[in-house]
Structure formats: structure tokens, C-alpha cells
Amino acid sequence: METASDREIAKPTIAKLLAEFLAEQQKRLSARSFSRYRLVIGLLTDSLNNYAYQALPEADAELFNRFYNAVGDEHREFCETFGPEQILPNLGEFLGYFMIRKVIADAELKRAAGTVTKALARWLAGKGYVSEEEAAEGAAQAAGAARDLPRAEALAHQLMEYTERHGTTGDEDEDAVEDHFTIKRVEAGRIWLEGMDGKELGPIALPPALARRCPVGWSISGAVGEVRGRWRLLEVWNVYPQ
């Protein structure tokens, strides 16, 4: 039975593949477009190196720890240890968490994150590193991110502005609940949120035009409170597409 001590660094590694991908894109892209590609791939590398290890099965986790905890020239980051099979399964973390929570990015960069990872998924399939089915799934996820991340950013800003004007009241009967809420229902001028404990809170009044921009299934991180018997959105920190 193979153990972590028997296994070695993948050939090729993620780091080598991403460098190869960028080298090929540089030949066909304008300097401005390539700059965005290089930035997105750098952010993807950071996301993989810092978070992807958390989802590794035991044997892979042992391999990662062996090289990550090594000293000197033996030390390896995640992208210097694993191969292409680890890229697409971690796109969700990159597009749905890292680009929202960890990166200060405008709508253009968030859209580019989806565009570049879609191109990467197709490139990996074209080189035979992943199956066409895996690439299609990754490309669809990336295309959704290119569409939804800018929308989520815009909605977050609109909700933040609304709560800054109408959220916190200072009333003694205000009891804030901080959570990661899922938008469960939307009606004219009202939304209902569900906390991670499964409890539904609402209705929460919003301007009708703003309520219509809240897609069912998307998530809001922030705080809500019951003020004089009515639920109110008090703070908004981020909005996450489904």
C-alpha cells in the first residue's frame, strides 16, 4: 500500500502548468489583456497555496505536510507539490470566496477572474491534463463567475449604502444577529433570509427596486435585527452568488 512517504512531487506541478499557460497566452494577447491574465493567475496561485490543502484527503494531506513543513530547498507550497487534478476542484473556493473576501477588486477584475479561469479550464483539457467533462464543468463555473461576481459586488455596495442610511437605529429593542444568510424569498419590497442554523428571518423591508436585485439562493454576510417587532437589515459585509 502506497504511503505519503512513498509519493513524490507531481509531474508536472500546478506551478509549472500555470507558467506554461501564461507563456502561451502572452503570445496571443495584447499587453493589457495579458496583464489581467497574469494578475488573475497570481491570485489563483495564492488561493491554492493558502486554502486548497484544507480539502485534501488524508494521504494527500500527509504528502502536503511533508513537503510544506520541510526546510530550505526541500520546502514546497501547494502549487509546487500537486498536479493539474487539483486545479478545477478548487475553482469554487477561488471564485466564490477568495475573490470576494480576500481580494480588493473592482468589477473588471472580478469579471476577468471568470474569463481567465474559463480559458484555463479549456486549455487544461486541450493539453490532456483534465477530461473534456471536467473542463466543461469548470468553464461553466467560471462563466457564471464572470457574469455574477460583478453583479454581487454591485448589490453588496447598494445594500451597504442602504444600511448606512437606514440600518442601525440605536434603539434598545434592537437585537442584532450576525450570520451568513441565504436569500430564501423575494417579494415586492421584502426579502426573507435564512441563517446557517436554518431559521428564517423576515420579512425584511427594502426599496422595491433593491429587493428585485436580490436573487433567491444568493447569500449575504452581515447583521439583521428585530426593531419594534420588525426585522431590519442592519449591516452588509459581502454578497455571494449561488
N, C-alpha and C positions, 0 to 999 in steps of 0.2 A: 504494500500500500504506500503510495507516494505521500510524503510529508512536506511541510513548508521548507524544511532544511534541504530537501532534495530538489526543490524547484529553483529556477533562476529567473533573471530578468527577462521579460518578454522580448521577442524579436519579430517585428520592430516594436519599439515603445511608442506610447502616445506622443511623447515629446518629439520623437523623430518624425512621426506621421504628420503632426501639425506643422512642423517646419517644412516638410515636403509639400504639404497642401499650400502653405503660404508662398513657397518658391514658385509653384506653378501658377498661382493666381496673380502674382506680381507681373508675369509675362503678358497677361491679357487685360489687366485692369489699369485704369488711369491712376495717377499718383494719389489723388484724393480718395478714390474708392479703395485702393489698396491700404491706405492709412486706416480706414474704418475696419477693413478685414483684419489687419494686424492687431488693432485695438481689441476687437471682439475675441479673437483667438487668445490674446493675452489674458483677457478676463475669464474666458472658459478654462484656461490653464490654472488660473488662481482658484476658480471654483472647484475644479477637480482635485487639485492639490490639498485644499483645505477642508473639503466636505465629503468627497466621494468615498473615502475609506470607511465612513460610518455605516455604509450599506453592504460591506463585504461579508461574504460567508466566512466561517471560521478559518478554513485553510488559507484563503486569500488574505484574511486579516493577519494571520501569523506571518505570511510572506511579507506583507507591507511593513509590519512592525520590525521584522528582522533587518530590512534594508533602511527603513526610516530612522531607526534608533542606532544604526551603525555610525561610526565616527570617521571623520576625514574623508578620503576619496571613496569609501565604501557607502557613504550616506546617499540615499536616493529618495526623491519625492515620489508621490503617487504616479505622476506622468512619466517618470523615469523608471518605473517598475512594471507597470501593466501595459497591455496592448489594446488594439482597436475595439475589442469586445466590451471595453468599459466606457466607451465614449457615449454612444447613443442612449444607454440606460440612464445616464446621468444628466441628459439634457433638460429633463423636467426640473431638477434641482437648480440648474443654472438659469433657465428661463423663468421659472415660476417663483424662485426665492432669491437667488443671488442677485439677479439684475434689478430686483425691486428693493430688497432690504440692504444690500451691501454696496451698491454702486450708485453714486450720484450721477444720473444720466438723464439727458433730455430725450424728447420723443424720437428724435432722429437716431440716436444711438440705440435706443431700445428696439426700434424697428430694424436697425441694422443687425442686432443680435439674432433676430429671427431669420433674416435674409442670409447671413453668413453661415449659420448652423444648418440651414436648409441646403446650401451649396455643399457644405462639408459632408452631410449625410449622403448626398448623391455621389460625391467624389469617393467616399469610402466604398460604396457599392461598385462604382466603376472600376476601382482598383482591386476588387475582390476581397476586401477586408471584412465586409458585412454582407448579408444577403439582401436581395432586392426588397424583400418584405420588410426587413428591419429598417432599411434606408427609407422606404416609403412611409413607415410609421414615424420615423424621426423627422423626415421632411414635413409631414403633415403637422407635427407638433411645432416645428419651427415656423411654419407658415402661419399657424394660429397665433404664435407669439408675436410675429411681425405685425399682425393685424391688431391683436388685443392689448399688448403692452402699452402702446401709446394711448389707447382708449382708457386703460386702467389708470395711467398716470394723470390724464386729464380729469377723470372722475374723482380721483383722490384729491386733486387740488380744489375742485369745485366743492366737494364735501368739507374739506378743511376750511375753506373760506366761509361756508355756511355755518359751521360750528363755531368759528371765531366770532361770528356776529350773533348767533342765536343759541349756542350750545351751553356753556357754563353760566349758571344763574347765581350761584352762591346761596341759594335757598337752603334752609336747614333740612328740608324733606328730600333733598337731592341725595340719592344713594347710587354712586357710580359702580358699574360693573365693567371691568376691563377684560377683553377677551378677543379671540379671533372668531368673528361672526360670519356665518353663511347667510346670504340673502335668500330667503325662502319664498317670499311672496311679494308682489308689487301690484298695487292698485293705484287709482288716481290720487296722487298726493300722499301716499302712505307706503311704507315698506315694513316687512316683518323680518327679523333676524333670528338666527338660531345659534346659540353658543356652543362651545365644544362639549358641554355637558348634555346637549340635546334639548335644552329648554328654549322655547320660542318666546321672543320678546317683541312686543308690538301691540297695536300699530304705532309706528314712529312717523310723525308728520314731516313731510318735506315739500318744498315747492313742486307742483305737478311736473314741470319740465325736468327738474333734477331727479325726481323719483323715476321718471321714464328712462333715465340714463343708467339705472341700476339693474344690471342683468341678473335674473334668478340664477343661482349657482355660483356667482362670484362671491368673494369673501372681502370683509372689511375688518382690519385690525384697528381697535380703538376702544372707546368707552361709551356706554349708554347709561342713562339714569332715569329713575321714575320721579317726576316732578309734579307735585299736586295731582297724583293719580294717573299721570300720562307719561308714557315712555318718550324719551328725547335723546337724540344723538348728541353726545357731549364733546367727544374728540374723535378725530380720524387721523391715523398714522400712515396707513397704506391700504391700497386696494389690490386684490389679486384676481386675475382671470381664473376661470374654471379649469 
